[in-house]
Amino acid sequence: MRWPAFFDQFTSRAPGTGAGRSLDVPTESDALFDEALLERLRRLILLSRSAVSQGITGEHRSRRKGASPEFADFKNYAQGDDFRRIDWNIYSRLDALFIRLSEVTTELTVHILIDASRSMDWRSSDGHPSKFAYARRLAGSLAYVSLWHFDRVVVTPFSNGLGTSFGPVQGRAHIQAALHYLEGMRSAGETDLLDAVQRYVSARRHPSLLVVISDLLSGEPESLREAIRHARTRGWQVSVIHIVDAAELAPGGVLFPDSERGTLTIDLIDLEDGGRLRLAADDAVIERYQDAVDRWKSSIEQICASEQADYVLLQTDWPFEQVVLQRLYETGLVA
């Protein structure tokens, strides 16, 4: 069961009136990226718990220690250590041998899978971006940070199949092309997250960091577990970024914006397959929906935790620069 299909799209009609309210998908013409955002992004760096080093040109900081030129710490000398790393100044003062450790500078490949299904191209209010616009801005931000620090980047849209990838590319010269690619991306099709992750991971020889950006309206939460496990058992580090509209989590404020309760007859329209369902929405229906959404969210969080995947929930009404970047920092995805 897909949750919350309740707000894929709806039209409502109050009993006894001829007026209805429709929430259609508006055209968004605002630029996804601006210089103020890009300036903040230059100060960030992507983190990886278990990325495999594939070179020495990247600026990505690994969490393991090694023998690169940038100092990190000391350790006692042991047989087999590189004697060239002995700090002779400390030896002259303490008459003990210590090895200088430094952070390994690795070249990380960042794989960004972005949900481009039709359910993403929806918003409950003209004052907020659609989930798809929000997701593309987030994908562009992660790509920008990665390319700025000379990591490799691959961006791939998915719905009921994998779209044409951008990349792999590396270096700051590709930033504008990456942002232009995301601005031109269009939504289509239904979501099949499990198939997309399995096909993507199986087609690549070297595991790295996989960032999945989606509203997760694709089958039961257990399919997400299977997708993460498929990637993790093959050596991938997975981060799941969950994009939601506030109305999907708390529908009462949209259905009853003036705090007047009653019963509304609404037509539910599935944006992906065109299915329709007429429903009489009252307080009891809203409460049942809210309980189902809460269980759905809890299941996703528990699955990501049990499968050792990072999980970040982002609402499209949250200010991008002030909230989203802070959430990514708190989660440990960027530093």
Secondary structure, DSSP 8 states (H G I E B T S, - for coil): --TTGGGSSEEEE-TT-S-EEE-------S-S--HHHHHHHTT--B--SS-----S---EEEEEEEEEEEEEEEEE--TTS-GGGB-HHHHHHHS--EEEEEEEEE--EEEEEEE-SGGGS--S-TTS--HHHHHHHHHHHHHHHHHHTT-EEEEEEESSSB---EEEEESGGGHHHHHHHHHT----S---HHHHHHHHHHT-SS--EEEEEE---SS-HHHHHHHHHHHHTTT-EEEEEEEE-HHHH-THHHH-TTS----EEEEEE-TTT--EEEEEE-HHHHHHHHHHHHHHHHHHHHHHHHTT-EEEEEETTS-IIIIIHHHHHHHTSB-
